[in-house]
Amino acid sequence: MTTPLPRTIEEYLAQLRAALRDADPALVQDALYDAEEYLRSAFAEQPGRPPAEVIAEIASSYGAPEEVAEIYRDQEVTVQRALRPPPAPRPRGALARFFGVAVEPRTYGALFYLALSLATGVFYFTWVVTGLALSAGLSILIVGIPFVILFFATTRVLALMEGRIVEAMLGERMPRRPLYAARDRPLLARIGAMFTDIRTWSTLLYLVLMLPLGVVYFTVLTVLLAVGLSIAVAPLAGALGLDMQVWVGGLELVELPLWTFPLTLGVGLLLLFVTLHVARGIGWLHAQLAKHLLVRPQAD
C-alpha cells in the first residue's frame, strides 16, 4: 500500500522515522536532523504558501520519506564497512584467536580510549558540575536564563564530540548531527523542551559518570600494563643492576637468576595479551553505554 504524501513537516518526519524503524538510532537521528533542517529552510524561503504544496515540491526534489530512508540505508552500508572493515580470516584454534588480538586495529583504539578517558572524564565532570552550580546560582537573576540555555547547548556539543571519539576509537556508530533545535519555537517552549527531554539528563549523567569510569579504566590499564612489563623483564633488570622491585606472592622476581628470564618473559607477555583482551572488552561495554545514554531512541 502506498503511503499518502505528507502535508506537514511533522508528518514528513514521522513517515521518515517509520521508514527507518529498523535502522541504527544514530542513523535515524542524522536523517531526521538533515530532513528537518532542509524542510524548515524550504518553508522559510516560501512564506505564505500552503504547507501541502511546499511538501509536494520538496518530495520531488529532496525525495519522499521512503526514498530518503532508502538513500540513508545505502549510505550506512558504506559507513559500516569503514567502521568495521571485513575481518581477516578467523584464525583456527583458541591460541591463534587469543594471540590474534594483537594485530587487530580496534584493540589499540580501545587502549588509547581507556588511556584518554581519565583526562576527558575530568574535563566533562568539571564542566557539568560547574555549569549546574552556576545555573542554579544565576537562576534568580535575569542573566540566568540565557546562561542555562548556553550551558545545555554546550553539553549537546560535548555529547556530539564524545560520540565522534567513541566512533573513531571504539567502532560504534554514533550520531554525526546533534538533535535538531527548532529555532522558530518560542524561547520558553525551547527551554521547556530541553528540561523535559530525557536525552538532556542522560547526557549529563554520562558526562558525570566519565570521571569515575575514567579513573577505573586508566587504573586497570596502567596496572595491568605495568605488572605485565615488570614481570617480563624482572630477571633481566636484576642482572643489569637496575633499581626495581617486583614481588609476586612473596617472591622477589628481580633476584631470580638470569636463566629464568625466558619463563618470566613468557608470563609477562601472556599477561599483556590478557590486557589487550580486557581493553577490547571494556571498550565494547563502554561503547554500548555511550550509545544508550547519548543517542536518542527512535521512538522518541
C-alpha positions, 0 to 999 in steps of 0.5 A: 500500500502506498503511503499518502504524501505528507502535508506537514513537516511533522508528518514528513518526519514521522513517515521518515522515522517509520521508514527507518524503524529498523535502522541504527538510532544514530542513523535515524537521528542524522536523517531526521536532523538533515530532513528537518533542517532542509524542510524548515529552510524550504518553508522559510524561503516560501512564506505564505504558501500552503504547507501541502504544496511546499511538501509536494515540491520538496518530495520531488526534489529532496525525495519522499520519506521512503526514498530518503530512508532508502538513500540513508540505508545505502549510505550506512552500508558504506559507513559500516564497512569503514567502521568495521572493515571485513575481518581477516580470516578467523584464525583456527584454534583458541591460541591463534584467536587469543594471540590474534588480538594483537594485530587487530586495529580496534584493540589499540583504539580501545587502549588509547580510549581507556588511556584518554578517558581519565583526562576527558572524564575530568574535563566533562565532570568539571564542566557539568558540575560547574555549569549546574552550580552556576545555573542554579546560582544565576537562576534568580537573576535575569542573566540566568536564563540565557546562561542555562540555555548556553550551558545545555547547548554546550553539553549537546556539543560535548555529547556530539564530540564524545560520540565522534571519539567513541566512533573513531576509537571504539567502532560504534556508530554514533550520531554525526548531527546533534538533535535538531533545535527548532529555532522558530519555537518560542524561547520558553517552549525551547527551554521547556523542551530541553528540561523535559527531554530525557536525552538532556539528563542522560547526557549529563549523567554520562558526562558525570559518570566519565570521571569515575569510569575514567579513573577505573579504566586508566587504573586497570590499564596502567596496572595491568600494563605495568605488572605485565612489563615488570614481570617480563623483564624482572630477571633481566633488570636484576642482572643489569643492576637496575633499581626495581622491585617486583614481588609476586606472592612473596617472591622477589622476581628481580633476584631470580637468576638470569636463566629464568628470564625466558619463563618470566618473559613468557608470563609477562607477555601472556599477561599483556595479551590478557590486557589487550583482551580486557581493553577490547572488552571494556571498550565494547561495554563502554561503547554500548553505554555511550550509545544508550545514554547519548543517542536518542531512541527512535521512538522518541 
